[in-house]
Structure formats: C-alpha cells, structure tokens
Amino acid sequence: MQSLLSKEEYNPYYGIFIDKALKEDIVEGLQEGIAQFVDFVKGIPEEKMKYAYDHGKWTIAEVLQHIIDTERIFSYRALRFARKDNSPLIGFDQDDYVPNSNANNIGKQEFIEDFKAVRNSSISLYKGFTSEMLTWIGEASGSPMSARAAGYILSGHQTHHLEVIKERYL
C-alpha cells in the first residue's frame, strides 16, 4: 500500500504496517479486520492468554490490548488530521501503556467486544472522510502523517501483531 501514498504522508517506520493493510479501500480493510480479529482471538486457547514467549515480552492478552489501544490513538490522530488541526501530536510509549492496561485480567470475549466497538468507531470515522480529507497531513511523534496513512496503519498494525502471536506464541 505504500505505493498509494506519497513519502510525505508517513514516517518510513510505519511502512511495515502500511504494507500489511488488508485492502486498498481503508473502510473495506477495517471491516475485514473485524472478522480476522474475532476469528483469531476465538482460536486462542484460554490457557495461552497470559503466556509470554520470553521474559520481559508481552503476554498474548497484552498484545491484544496493544492493538486496541493503538487503534484508539491512531483514529484520534486521523480525526485531528482530517479536520486540519495543525497542532503537533506527541507520541505515546507503548511500553508504558502495557503494564497499566490490566490486560491479563481481561477475558477473550471482552477483548472481542472492545475491539469491535473501537473498530466500528474507526469505520464510522473513515466513512465520513472525503477523498480530500484523507490526504490532509498533520504531525505525530515529530513526523508527518496523513489521515489515510493512519487508516492503513490501523489495518496493517492489527495484521502484523496477529502474525507475531501466531509465530511466537502459539
């Protein structure tokens, strides 16, 4: 998907996520991601939810919460950019969020419901953006980002982390 964006629309760090976006159409990709997430989480054995593959690594539950937290943050960024808010947005430290997330006390069904609520909100947000709004650029974490880049990041970030869980945890 990087070929759909100009290099001025995102920090190269996010290329790995943008390339894993599910569809060229952001809304379709976000919609497809709901089933992907739900099916994946349902297939995780309950006893694995608190499993971390190495000392100091996140548990599966923490990775799922990270996906949800990141969705909230990047949707907010997209909203700000699409509304031409030129105020620079500071970054967030994912490693500070995880220990304060209570993720290891959340059940699979709660993750599914929370994800669906957050993702449906993101879908609603993106449905309201015009083609022009999607290209408007703001600043986050000291780098430019367009609203559409944020949408591709949301889709690809989810895919990336589900792949990591599959490869390293299950």
C-alpha positions as CSV (number, residue, x, y, z in Angstrom):
1,M,0.0,0.0,0.0
2,Q,3.0,2.3,0.3
3,S,2.8,2.9,-3.4
4,L,-0.6,4.5,-2.9
5,L,0.9,7.1,-0.5
6,S,3.4,9.8,-1.0
7,K,6.5,9.6,1.1
8,E,5.4,12.8,2.8
9,E,2.4,11.1,4.3
10,Y,4.1,8.9,6.8
11,N,7.3,8.1,8.7
12,P,9.1,5.2,7.0
13,Y,8.9,3.3,10.3
14,Y,5.2,2.7,9.6
15,G,5.9,1.1,6.2
16,I,5.8,-2.4,7.6
17,F,2.2,-1.8,8.8
18,I,1.1,0.0,5.7
19,D,2.2,-2.9,3.6
20,K,0.1,-5.3,5.6
21,A,-3.1,-3.3,5.2
22,L,-5.9,-5.7,4.2
23,K,-7.4,-3.7,1.4
24,E,-6.7,-0.6,-0.8
25,D,-10.1,0.8,0.4
26,I,-9.5,1.7,4.0
27,V,-13.1,1.1,5.2
28,E,-13.2,-2.3,3.5
29,G,-9.9,-3.2,5.1
30,L,-11.1,-2.1,8.5
31,Q,-14.3,-4.1,8.1
32,E,-12.4,-7.2,7.0
33,G,-10.2,-6.8,10.0
34,I,-13.1,-7.3,12.4
35,A,-13.7,-10.9,11.3
36,Q,-9.9,-11.5,11.2
37,F,-9.5,-10.4,14.8
38,V,-12.6,-12.2,16.1
39,D,-11.8,-15.5,14.4
40,F,-8.2,-15.3,15.6
41,V,-9.0,-14.5,19.2
42,K,-11.6,-17.2,19.4
43,G,-9.0,-19.7,18.3
44,I,-6.5,-18.8,21.1
45,P,-6.6,-21.4,23.9
46,E,-7.7,-19.7,27.1
47,E,-4.6,-21.0,29.0
48,K,-2.4,-19.2,26.5
49,M,-3.8,-15.7,27.1
50,K,-1.3,-14.9,29.9
51,Y,1.6,-16.6,28.1
52,A,4.7,-14.6,27.1
53,Y,7.3,-16.4,24.9
54,D,10.2,-14.9,26.8
55,H,11.0,-12.9,29.9
56,G,10.1,-9.3,29.5
57,K,7.9,-9.9,26.5
58,W,4.2,-9.1,26.4
59,T,1.6,-11.7,27.0
60,I,-1.0,-12.5,24.3
61,A,-3.5,-10.6,26.3
62,E,-1.2,-7.6,26.4
63,V,-0.6,-7.7,22.6
64,L,-4.4,-7.7,22.0
65,Q,-4.8,-4.7,24.3
66,H,-2.0,-3.0,22.5
67,I,-3.8,-3.5,19.2
68,I,-6.9,-1.9,20.7
69,D,-5.1,1.0,22.4
70,T,-3.2,1.8,19.2
71,E,-6.5,1.8,17.2
72,R,-7.8,4.4,19.6
73,I,-4.7,6.6,19.3
74,F,-4.4,6.4,15.5
75,S,-8.1,7.0,15.0
76,Y,-7.8,10.1,17.1
77,R,-4.8,11.2,15.0
78,A,-6.7,10.6,11.8
79,L,-9.6,12.7,13.1
80,R,-7.3,15.6,14.0
81,F,-5.5,15.5,10.6
82,A,-8.7,15.2,8.6
83,R,-10.0,18.3,10.5
84,K,-6.9,20.2,9.6
85,D,-5.7,20.5,13.2
86,N,-2.1,21.6,12.8
87,S,-1.2,21.1,16.4
88,P,1.7,18.6,16.6
89,L,0.7,15.5,18.5
90,I,3.2,13.9,20.8
91,G,3.9,10.2,20.6
92,F,3.0,7.5,23.1
93,D,5.2,5.0,24.7
94,Q,3.6,1.6,24.1
95,D,5.8,0.1,26.8
96,D,4.3,2.4,29.4
97,Y,0.7,1.6,28.3
98,V,1.0,-2.2,28.6
99,P,1.8,-2.6,32.3
100,N,-1.0,-0.2,33.1
101,S,-3.6,-1.9,30.9
102,N,-4.9,-4.6,33.2
103,A,-4.9,-6.8,30.0
104,N,-4.1,-10.0,31.9
105,N,-7.4,-9.8,33.8
106,I,-9.5,-9.4,30.6
107,G,-11.2,-12.4,29.0
108,K,-11.2,-13.3,25.3
109,Q,-14.8,-12.2,24.9
110,E,-14.2,-8.8,26.4
111,F,-11.3,-8.3,24.0
112,I,-13.5,-9.2,21.1
113,E,-16.3,-6.8,22.2
114,D,-13.9,-4.0,22.9
115,F,-12.1,-4.4,19.6
116,K,-15.4,-4.5,17.7
117,A,-16.6,-1.3,19.4
118,V,-13.4,0.6,18.7
119,R,-13.1,-0.7,15.2
120,N,-16.7,0.1,14.4
121,S,-16.0,3.6,15.6
122,S,-12.9,3.8,13.3
123,I,-15.1,2.6,10.4
124,S,-17.7,5.2,11.1
125,L,-15.0,7.9,11.3
126,Y,-13.4,6.9,7.9
127,K,-16.8,6.6,6.2
128,G,-17.2,10.3,7.0
129,F,-13.9,11.4,5.4
130,T,-13.9,12.8,1.9
131,S,-11.1,11.8,-0.5
132,E,-9.5,15.2,0.2
133,M,-9.7,14.9,4.0
134,L,-7.8,11.6,3.7
135,T,-4.8,13.3,2.2
136,W,-4.6,16.1,4.8
137,I,-1.4,15.8,6.8
138,G,-0.7,16.5,10.4
139,E,2.2,15.8,12.7
140,A,2.5,13.0,15.1
141,S,5.6,11.9,17.0
142,G,7.7,14.5,15.1
143,S,6.8,13.2,11.7
144,P,4.1,13.9,9.1
145,M,1.1,11.6,8.8
146,S,-2.0,11.8,6.6
147,A,-5.4,10.6,7.7
148,R,-5.3,7.8,5.1
149,A,-1.8,6.7,6.2
150,A,-3.3,6.3,9.7
151,G,-6.0,4.1,8.3
152,Y,-3.6,1.8,6.5
153,I,-1.5,1.7,9.7
154,L,-4.6,0.6,11.7
155,S,-5.3,-2.3,9.3
156,G,-1.7,-3.4,8.9
157,H,-0.8,-3.0,12.6
158,Q,-3.5,-5.5,13.5
159,T,-2.4,-7.9,10.9
160,H,1.3,-7.6,12.0
161,H,0.6,-8.3,15.6
162,L,-1.7,-11.3,14.9
163,E,1.1,-12.7,12.8
164,V,3.5,-12.2,15.6
165,I,1.2,-14.0,18.0
166,K,0.8,-16.9,15.6
167,E,4.6,-17.2,15.0
168,R,5.9,-16.7,18.5
169,Y,3.2,-17.6,20.9
170,L,1.0,-20.3,19.5
